[in-house]
Amino acid sequence: ILFTQIAKSIGYVNHVEYEPYFIDYAGTDYNYKQPRLLKDIIGANNKRLATKCEAFTSEDACLITADELGLATYEDCIKFAKEFTPNSFEIIYMLMCDCIGFNTDRHMGNISFLYYPNNMHIFAVAPMYDNNQSMLCYWDERDAIEDYAFSLKAKDGSDFTDLAKLVLREGGWVKSHIRNADINIESSLITNDRAKRLTDVIHANIKRLV
C-alpha cells in the first residue's frame, strides 16, 4: 500500500491497487510469525493484517512469470520486454520504484508478462504486484534509518545504486520523473512519525540514486 504511493508519484500507473483487510485465524492451527511492526495491529485475537487486490488476469489474459520464461536477471527482463512488448517502459518504472522504495524481494516470480491463451502471444508487461518486502517494513525505529535503509540490497544481491544505474542506462527518461516526484508517504497503518521519517529517507535515497 505504501509502495504504490511511490509509483503514483513518479507517474507509474501500471500497478496493482492494494487495500488492507484482516484474516481471522482464530480457531485454526495457523501460526503466523508476526513482524515486530505488525504486533500491535494483529494483537492477541489472531487476526493478521493482509492486503487484497482485484485480479488483473482473466480467461483472455493469462500470466507468465519471468522465471517461467527462463529469464534470470533484471537486464534479461528489460531486454525481453523491449523485444516482445509494446510497454517495455513498465519494467523501467517497476525497477526504479524498487530502488526508491527499497524493495528487497523483486525475484523472477514477481516480474511477469501477460499473454493470450489461444495463441500464447505475449502482449504486455503485467502490472507491478507483490511489493510487501519494501518501504523498510522490518526497520526498528530505535535504529538509525539511513544506516538501515542504505544497507539493503535488491533481491539479486546488488546494491540499489547499481540497479539504478542499469535502469537509467536502459531508460534515462525516467530520471526527470523521479526528480520531479512529490513523494509524501501517508497511511493510517503507520504512525505519523514513521511516515515522515520514511518520506525523508526516500528523498535522501533519490538524491543518492540519480
GUVEX-98660 format. One record per residue: residue number from 1; residue in three letters; y, x, z of N, C-alpha, C, CB in turn. Coordinates in pm, whole numbers, plus 50000, padded with zeros to 5 digits. Each point is the difference from the previous one (the first is absolute). Glycine has a CB too. Example, Ala and Ser with C-alpha at 12.3 -4.5 7.8 and 13.67 -1.06 7.14 Angstrom:
<nodes>
num,residu,nv,nu,nw,cav,cau,caw,cv,cu,cw,cbv,cbu,cbw
1,ALA,49431,51319,50780,50119,49911,50000,50120,50090,50000,49883,49811,50125
2,SER,50222,50154,49803,50119,50082,50006,50109,49923,50073,49937,50118,49785
</nodes>
This chain:
<nodes>
num,residu,nv,nu,nw,cav,cau,caw,cv,cu,cw,cbv,cbu,cbw
1,ILE,49880,50084,50000,50120,49916,50000,50125,50087,50000,49876,49818,50122
2,LEU,50124,50284,49964,50115,50091,50005,50009,50082,49872,49982,50011,50250
3,PHE,49903,50032,49701,49995,50088,49883,50061,49934,49876,49796,50108,50096
4,THR,50180,49761,49890,50052,49933,49881,50153,49991,50001,49788,49869,49988
5,GLN,50273,50149,50128,50146,50004,50005,50054,50121,49923,49996,49884,50223
6,ILE,49928,50226,49779,50038,50117,49922,49989,49969,49852,49924,50151,50184
7,ALA,49965,49786,49777,49980,49966,49859,50115,49916,49947,49753,50011,50034
8,LYS,50283,49887,50041,50111,49913,49958,50131,50077,49989,49885,49806,50108
9,SER,50135,50287,49985,50127,50074,50003,50019,50090,49878,49987,49994,50247
10,ILE,49902,50055,49696,50012,50089,49884,49975,49926,49869,49928,50192,50144
11,GLY,50057,49675,49863,49986,49920,49879,49859,49984,49950,50221,50075,49944
12,TYR,49680,49951,50142,49859,49988,49960,49952,49859,50033,49959,50250,50038
13,VAL,50018,49669,49861,49965,49859,50022,49850,49973,49991,50222,49941,49909
14,ASN,49701,50153,50037,49857,49977,49978,49919,50040,50124,50033,50039,49753
15,HIS,49988,49886,50354,49929,50029,50123,49957,49869,50066,50130,50213,50030
16,VAL,49767,49796,50050,49948,49883,50070,50091,49966,50118,49764,50058,49930
17,GLU,50266,49815,50086,50080,49953,50113,49905,49961,50114,50186,49917,49844
18,TYR,49823,50155,50266,49915,49972,50115,50075,49915,50103,49875,50215,49961
19,GLU,50050,49706,50113,50057,49928,50113,49903,50012,50118,50125,49839,49846
20,PRO,49928,50161,50276,49914,50020,50117,49926,49874,50042,50157,50177,50074
21,TYR,49728,49843,49983,49927,49891,50066,49903,50062,50099,50022,49847,49797
22,PHE,49920,50069,50289,49909,50051,50103,49857,49957,49970,50186,49993,50168
23,ILE,49722,50102,49848,49858,49970,49992,49948,49988,50143,49973,50122,49777
24,ASP,49966,49767,50255,49951,49976,50135,49853,50041,50008,50165,49810,50032
25,TYR,49808,50297,50043,49864,50048,50015,49938,49957,50133,50059,50193,49856
26,ALA,50004,49714,50213,49945,49952,50126,49862,49939,49978,50234,49957,50087
27,GLY,49672,50080,49999,49865,49946,49989,49913,50071,49899,50093,49787,50067
28,THR,49957,50323,49875,49921,50077,49903,49969,50137,50059,50106,49876,49806
29,ASP,49809,50196,50126,49964,50135,50045,50087,50107,49935,49766,49920,50034
30,TYR,50336,50037,49891,50084,50096,49929,50082,50082,50098,50010,49846,49803
31,ASN,49985,50285,50182,50073,50090,50090,50103,50077,49920,49800,50021,50152
32,TYR,50322,49928,49845,50106,50064,49922,50064,50113,50078,50042,49785,49880
33,LYS,49964,50332,50060,50065,50115,50064,50151,49986,49982,49798,50150,49958
34,GLN,50270,49819,50145,50141,49965,49990,50089,50123,49993,49952,49791,50124
35,PRO,50127,50225,49772,50103,50105,49999,50098,49974,50113,49976,50031,49750
36,ARG,50076,50074,50307,50090,49987,50114,50118,49909,49969,49932,50229,50073
37,LEU,50118,49777,49803,50117,49921,49962,49974,49850,50013,50068,50183,49845
38,LEU,49806,49775,50135,49970,49857,49996,49945,49945,50131,49956,50029,49760
39,LYS,50027,50055,50341,49937,49954,50124,50071,49879,50061,49926,50234,50039
40,ASP,50207,49773,49970,50073,49891,50061,49995,49873,49914,50149,50168,50110
41,ILE,49837,49851,49760,49996,49884,49910,49863,49933,50008,50168,50110,49847
42,ILE,49727,49971,50159,49864,49944,50003,49968,49944,50138,49929,50164,49823
43,GLY,50102,49913,50281,49979,49953,50136,49854,49983,50035,50218,49888,49986
44,ALA,49758,50034,50118,49864,49985,50053,49927,49880,49940,50077,50107,50210
45,ASN,49989,49817,49703,49938,49879,49948,49916,50027,49875,50189,49871,50094
46,ASN,49795,50257,49872,49913,50041,49888,50050,49949,49865,49808,50002,50159
47,LYS,50321,49983,49828,50057,49963,49871,50058,50124,49934,50051,49766,50083
48,ARG,49910,50257,49796,50046,50118,49928,50108,49961,49900,49774,50108,50028
49,LEU,50334,49966,49972,50105,49981,49901,49952,50052,49866,50180,50018,50176
50,ALA,49829,49900,49722,49956,50040,49866,50103,49952,49899,49755,49990,50069
51,THR,50218,50038,49805,50089,49952,49894,49918,49934,49890,50165,50182,50053
52,LYS,49900,49732,49873,49934,49934,49888,50097,49991,49883,49851,49868,50158
53,CYS,50093,50112,49724,50083,49989,49880,49932,49910,49900,50096,50229,50038
54,GLU,49979,49727,49864,49942,49921,49893,49918,50090,49908,50192,49836,50013
55,ALA,49702,50109,49931,49916,50076,49907,50079,50031,49872,49791,49890,50094
56,PHE,50191,50231,49855,50066,50035,49873,49897,50020,49889,50188,50107,50128
57,THR,49689,49852,49899,49896,50002,49897,49955,49856,49975,49924,50234,50066
58,SER,50003,49748,49825,49949,49867,49965,49882,50017,49906,50230,49896,50029
59,GLU,49718,49993,49922,49890,50008,49902,50047,50066,49871,49898,49794,50099
60,ASP,50232,50204,49877,50054,50056,49877,50062,50138,50018,50040,49769,49926
61,ALA,49969,50276,50197,50060,50131,50028,49924,50065,50115,50229,49922,49920
62,CYS,49685,50172,50046,49915,50066,50099,50056,50137,50038,49801,49877,49909
63,LEU,50151,50173,50203,50051,50126,50053,49895,50111,49992,50151,49871,50153
64,ILE,49895,50247,49808,49914,50118,50003,50080,50114,50063,49871,49924,49792
65,THR,50067,50147,50300,50071,50105,50073,50000,50131,49922,49938,49890,50217
66,ALA,50153,50197,49820,50005,50133,49940,49869,50075,50025,50250,50006,50030
67,ASP,49693,49973,50088,49873,50062,50034,49890,49954,49906,50073,50015,50238
68,GLU,49922,49856,49734,49898,49946,49910,50018,50051,49858,49985,49796,50144
69,LEU,50137,50240,49822,50028,50054,49866,49973,50150,49992,50172,49823,49971
70,GLY,49794,50237,50142,49973,50144,50002,50124,50086,50013,49804,49952,49863
71,LEU,50308,49986,50173,50122,50077,50020,49998,50063,50138,50128,49847,49844
72,ALA,49911,50280,50165,49982,50073,50126,50131,50043,50065,49785,50078,49910
73,THR,50324,49924,50015,50127,50050,50055,50114,49905,49963,49916,50238,49985
74,TYR,50195,49778,50084,50118,49918,49967,50048,50029,49858,50066,49998,50243
75,GLU,49925,50127,49718,50041,50036,49863,49910,49932,49898,50088,50221,50083
76,ASP,49782,49770,49946,49908,49928,49912,50044,49855,49983,49812,50151,50072
77,CYS,50228,49787,50039,50041,49859,49998,50125,49980,49916,49899,49968,50226
78,ILE,50196,50123,49789,50123,49992,49921,49970,50012,49852,50131,50097,50192
79,LYS,49787,50002,49772,49966,50021,49859,49924,49882,49943,49994,50246,50042
80,PHE,49912,49700,50036,49922,49885,49954,50091,49881,49977,49800,50084,50124
81,ALA,50290,49891,49971,50091,49887,49987,50090,50014,49878,49996,49972,50247
82,LYS,50051,50148,49728,50087,50023,49883,49925,49976,49870,50130,50167,50133
83,GLU,49742,49864,49867,49921,49987,49876,49954,49857,49975,49926,50235,50030
84,PHE,50044,49691,50077,49933,49872,49981,50078,49876,50044,49794,50127,50028
85,THR,50321,49890,50037,50072,49881,50047,50146,50005,49957,49845,49983,50196
86,PRO,50216,49901,49786,50143,49995,49965,50091,50014,50122,49940,49856,49807
87,ASN,50003,50137,50314,50082,50008,50121,49963,50122,50084,50022,49751,50001
88,SER,49960,50362,49932,49961,50123,50070,50104,50042,50105,49876,50070,49795
89,PHE,50248,49887,50186,50105,50035,50096,49967,49946,50140,50168,49999,49813
90,GLU,49743,49902,50196,49963,49945,50130,49930,50104,50088,49979,49774,49894
91,ILE,49945,50315,50043,49935,50108,50076,50105,50092,50060,49798,49988,49849
92,ILE,50307,50039,50074,50108,50085,50049,50065,49936,50122,50040,50088,49767
93,TYR,49992,49784,50222,50058,49927,50113,49908,50006,50122,50119,49848,49839
94,MET,49754,50124,50138,49904,49994,50109,49991,50131,50076,49873,49832,49870
95,LEU,50110,50276,50058,49985,50130,50064,50130,50047,50067,49825,50056,49832
96,MET,50288,49906,50111,50126,50037,50064,50019,49920,50129,50100,50056,49776
97,CYS,49859,49818,50224,50002,49922,50124,49913,50067,50106,50039,49788,49869
98,ASP,49845,50262,50089,49911,50070,50093,50069,50119,50063,49803,49926,49865
99,CYS,50269,50149,50053,50071,50119,50050,50109,49960,50099,49952,50120,49785
100,ILE,50125,49778,50179,50112,49958,50085,49950,49940,50131,50138,49958,49795
101,GLY,49758,49959,50198,49951,49926,50116,49881,50063,50070,50084,49802,49890
102,PHE,49886,50323,50077,49894,50076,50069,49865,49927,49996,50176,50098,50150
103,ASN,49784,49857,49731,49870,49934,49987,49890,50105,49988,50108,49799,49888
104,THR,49807,50210,50212,49898,50105,50005,49866,49955,49946,50117,50093,50196
105,ASP,49875,49787,49744,49868,49947,49962,49996,49946,49857,49963,49946,50238
106,ARG,50113,50115,49670,49995,49955,49860,49883,50071,49930,50253,49960,49997
107,HIS,49626,49999,50039,49882,50057,49937,49976,49931,49865,49899,50056,50227
108,MET,50001,49987,49700,49977,49949,49866,49948,49857,49997,49956,50233,49931
109,GLY,50014,49713,50186,49965,49859,50008,50121,49912,50025,49777,50066,50083
110,ASN,50336,49997,49945,50126,49928,50024,50097,50013,49884,49968,50038,50243
111,ILE,49983,50012,49646,50075,49999,49874,49910,49929,49899,50131,50218,50052
112,SER,49918,49677,49889,49912,49920,49913,50072,49953,49874,49874,49927,50201
113,PHE,50044,50021,49708,50049,49950,49873,49939,49861,49976,50025,50237,49906
114,LEU,50041,49684,50011,49952,49867,49966,49942,50001,49859,50171,49894,50153
115,TYR,49719,50032,49828,49939,49994,49867,49952,49859,49968,49931,50241,50023
116,TYR,50058,49731,49847,49948,49871,49954,49848,50006,50001,50206,49959,49857
117,PRO,49727,49950,50212,49854,50008,50010,49926,49971,49869,50026,49934,50237
118,ASN,50039,49993,49673,49931,49966,49876,49986,50117,49905,50088,49773,50025
119,ASN,50003,50326,49984,49990,50115,49911,50017,50134,50072,50087,49855,49818
120,MET,49926,50140,50317,50013,50120,50084,50126,50081,49969,49753,50007,50014
121,HIS,50345,49931,49923,50123,50070,49965,50091,50011,50123,49983,49916,49763
122,ILE,50054,50205,50273,50093,50023,50111,50142,49974,49949,49845,50172,50109
123,PHE,50226,49740,49961,50130,49960,49948,50117,50026,50095,49880,49830,49871
124,ALA,50094,50214,50252,50113,50023,50091,49958,50079,50123,50103,49789,49919
125,VAL,49995,50275,50141,49982,50057,50133,50003,49884,50099,50107,50224,49935
126,ALA,49797,49772,50156,49996,49892,50099,50115,50014,50100,49749,49985,49974
127,PRO,50288,49906,50090,50104,50009,50103,49960,50096,50112,50068,49764,49947
128,MET,50032,50295,50115,49976,50090,50114,49949,49918,50118,50181,50158,49920
129,TYR,49710,49889,50141,49941,49927,50113,49942,50098,50103,49947,49805,49847
130,ASP,50014,50142,50267,49935,50077,50107,50083,50122,50041,49777,49923,49913
131,ASN,50334,50049,50151,50093,50107,50040,50005,50017,50152,50135,49954,49795
132,ASN,49756,50010,50273,50006,49991,50147,50011,50134,50071,49869,49794,49979
133,GLN,50089,50314,49955,50009,50133,50064,50131,50067,49961,49748,50022,49999
134,SER,50360,49910,50028,50132,50050,49960,50103,49968,50108,49941,49971,49756
135,MET,50182,50068,50219,50113,49966,50088,49977,50049,50143,50047,49800,49858
136,LEU,49885,50314,50154,49976,50065,50130,49932,49904,50098,50200,50147,49962
137,CYS,49697,49783,49989,49937,49895,50080,49937,50052,50129,49957,49878,49789
138,TYR,50009,50252,50217,49940,50055,50121,50096,50092,50076,49779,49985,49889
139,TRP,50347,50008,50077,50098,50084,50068,50025,49950,50141,50105,50055,49780
140,ASP,49884,50034,50315,50030,49971,50141,50148,50027,50022,49763,50060,50075
141,GLU,50310,49842,49970,50146,50012,50013,50044,50105,50101,50013,49762,49938
142,ARG,49892,50291,50137,50033,50109,50093,50008,50134,49927,49887,49874,50185
143,ASP,50063,50129,49691,50000,50123,49922,50121,50005,49906,49749,50008,50013
144,ALA,50290,50114,49949,50111,50017,49905,49960,49943,49865,50080,50208,50122
145,ILE,49999,49698,49828,49958,49927,49881,49996,50088,49875,50097,49795,50103
146,GLU,50001,50293,49878,50001,50082,49879,49886,50100,50001,50248,49973,49985
147,ASP,49723,50086,50132,49888,50095,50008,49870,49932,49961,50119,50126,50182
148,TYR,49864,49752,49866,49877,49926,49968,49998,49959,49852,49989,49916,50237
149,ALA,50120,50024,49718,50005,49947,49864,49982,50109,49895,50150,49821,50082
150,PHE,49918,50291,49935,49997,50103,49898,49873,50086,50006,50248,50003,50007
151,SER,49666,49969,50091,49871,50069,50007,49891,49923,49925,50068,50098,50221
152,LEU,49961,49777,49741,49900,49916,49935,49976,50044,49856,50067,49810,50147
153,LYS,49812,50162,49805,49961,50038,49864,49956,49876,49922,49930,50228,50081
154,ALA,50076,49783,49789,49945,49896,49914,49848,50001,50013,50195,50020,49838
155,LYS,49739,49878,50112,49855,49987,50016,49924,50117,49939,50029,49753,49998
156,ASP,50025,50306,49896,49932,50112,49935,50026,50132,50072,50017,49879,49784
157,GLY,50055,50117,50327,50027,50121,50077,50127,50072,49964,49760,50020,50022
158,SER,50308,49934,49874,50123,50066,49957,50118,49957,50086,49911,50012,49766
159,ASP,50188,50076,50242,50123,49965,50070,50075,49897,49918,50013,50230,50107
160,PHE,50056,49679,49959,50073,49897,49927,50110,50058,49913,49949,49842,50184
161,THR,50104,50273,49852,50101,50062,49915,49938,50046,49868,50128,50074,50205
162,ASP,49748,49974,49800,49931,50042,49878,49963,49880,49914,49911,50200,50121
163,LEU,50046,49691,49943,49970,49879,49925,50126,49946,49933,49811,49947,50158
164,ALA,50300,50058,49914,50126,49954,49943,50040,50082,49877,50072,49924,50228
165,LYS,49901,50206,49775,50030,50085,49885,49920,49956,49878,50050,50192,50154
166,LEU,49821,49775,49867,49917,49950,49890,50057,49869,49946,49797,50111,50102
167,VAL,50236,49798,49987,50052,49870,49960,50131,50014,49922,49890,49897,50200
168,LEU,50199,50187,49849,50130,50018,49934,49987,50074,49868,50109,50001,50223
169,ARG,49792,50084,49766,49975,50068,49873,49952,49901,49893,49943,50211,50125
170,GLU,49975,49692,49918,49946,49902,49906,50094,49880,49980,49771,50070,50070
171,GLY,50316,49908,50027,50091,49885,49991,50131,50028,50069,49805,49849,49991
172,GLY,50272,50243,49954,50126,50041,50061,50101,49888,50014,49959,50220,49906
173,TRP,50024,49674,50014,50093,49886,50007,50003,49934,50137,49959,49964,49758
174,VAL,49930,50052,50319,49992,49930,50128,50094,50062,50104,49763,49940,49948
175,LYS,50285,50183,50026,50085,50068,50097,50127,49920,50030,49911,50219,49919
176,SER,50151,49725,49978,50123,49923,50023,49972,49874,50081,50094,50090,49786
177,HIS,49788,49851,50195,49963,49881,50076,49988,50033,50148,49880,49908,49800
178,ILE,50070,50211,50228,49981,50041,50139,50134,50031,50065,49773,50092,49943
179,ARG,50308,49984,49987,50130,50038,50057,50089,49881,50026,49982,50215,49881
180,ASN,50003,49680,50039,50085,49882,50016,49937,49893,50089,50094,50048,49776
181,ALA,49789,49982,50279,49929,49899,50079,50070,49974,50133,49786,50070,49892
182,ASP,50225,49803,50141,50059,49959,50129,49884,49957,50090,50221,49925,49891
183,ILE,49719,50173,50175,49882,49974,50083,50041,49980,50145,49858,50135,49843
184,ASN,50109,49749,50209,50029,49968,50139,49882,49920,50054,50253,50000,49961
185,ILE,49656,50067,50110,49877,49937,50045,50030,49896,50106,49873,50210,49948
186,GLU,50074,49668,50029,50016,49891,50095,49870,49923,50013,50245,49983,49943
187,SER,49717,49984,50178,49879,49920,50021,49992,49955,50144,49882,50124,49817
188,SER,50073,49754,50202,49978,49949,50136,49872,50056,50061,50122,49791,49938
189,LEU,49801,50283,49981,49873,50054,50047,50017,50132,50076,49889,49889,49808
190,ILE,50228,50172,50181,50027,50124,50072,50135,49988,50071,49863,50135,49833
191,THR,50164,49954,50259,50126,49995,50072,50115,50043,49910,49879,50046,50216
192,ASN,50241,49913,49821,50118,50040,49924,50018,50152,50002,50108,49781,50054
193,ASP,49860,50280,50059,50014,50145,50011,49903,50071,49906,50073,49975,50239
194,ARG,49803,49978,49754,49903,50061,49910,50042,49982,49855,49818,49959,50168
195,ALA,50232,49923,49800,50046,49973,49864,50115,50092,49961,49929,49762,50025
196,LYS,50165,50258,50066,50113,50088,49972,49955,50144,49981,50149,49848,50132
197,ARG,49762,50198,49953,49953,50138,49989,49916,50020,49872,50001,50018,50252
198,LEU,49926,49879,49710,49927,50004,49873,50097,50010,49882,49814,49866,50102
199,THR,50289,50052,49901,50101,50001,49894,50064,50138,49989,50043,49756,50038
200,ASP,49992,50303,50076,50066,50131,49999,49910,50108,49943,50133,49929,50198
201,VAL,49739,50071,49842,49911,50106,49953,49966,49981,49853,49905,50022,50231
202,ILE,50095,49855,49721,49975,49975,49858,50116,50054,49916,49864,49795,50058
203,HIS,50259,50185,49989,50116,50054,49928,49998,50153,50001,50134,49795,50062
204,ALA,49825,50262,50050,49988,50147,50007,49889,50047,49906,50081,49999,50240
205,ASN,49814,49923,49749,49889,50035,49912,50042,49995,49853,49839,49911,50171
206,ILE,50240,49991,49793,50047,49989,49861,50079,50124,49960,50008,49749,50021
207,LYS,50079,50298,50069,50075,50122,49972,49906,50118,49982,50194,49911,50131
208,ARG,49700,50092,49947,49901,50108,49992,49922,49995,49868,49982,49997,50250
209,LEU,49993,49883,49702,49917,49983,49881,50075,50023,49869,49866,49840,50131
210,VAL,50261,50119,49865,50074,50006,49873,50116,50099,50003,49935,49764,49960
</nodes>
